[in-house]
Amino acid sequence: MLKLLFVFPPLLFLALMQQEPTAPAAPAAQTAPAAPAAPASATMPQNNPVKPTAESQARAKSTYSIDCAMCHGENGNGKGDLVGDMKLSLKDLRDPETLKDMSDGELYTLIHDGKGKMPAEGDRAKPDDVWNLVILVRSFAKK
């Protein structure tokens, strides 16, 4: 009987204690859509922040020869092996007029994100490597 004196009051207290109703979960259809990510060009510097080195440009040439030359040509002339097969018409990167209206940031975004049939370099290359590709592509017009 003595046990009931110790057990009963806490049980009674818990039973009589008012519980707050929980708010119903919002239906999934009513949740606001996620905001689209800002385009890379919105935060992209317009001038190339990377200073080229012999090593970085050698890496850029290697990347270009593997990923780009098949379409853009080894020297940037736009006459790579796949141009005819894919029915492409690419501009000659050796012509200074080709890229004169594009900032380095725009070139970076083009290389990083791709365009049309041109695949993106994306996350396969570190940002500094993409900037070095921009330097390499710009160098074609200087030769």
RARAVEN-V375628 format. One line per field, one symbol per residue. burial: # if it has 9 or more other ideal C-beta (glycine too) atoms within 8 Angstrom, else .. Layout:
burial: ???
This chain:
burial: .......................................#...#...#.#.....##.###.##...##.###..###.#.##......#.###...##....###########......#...#...##########.##..
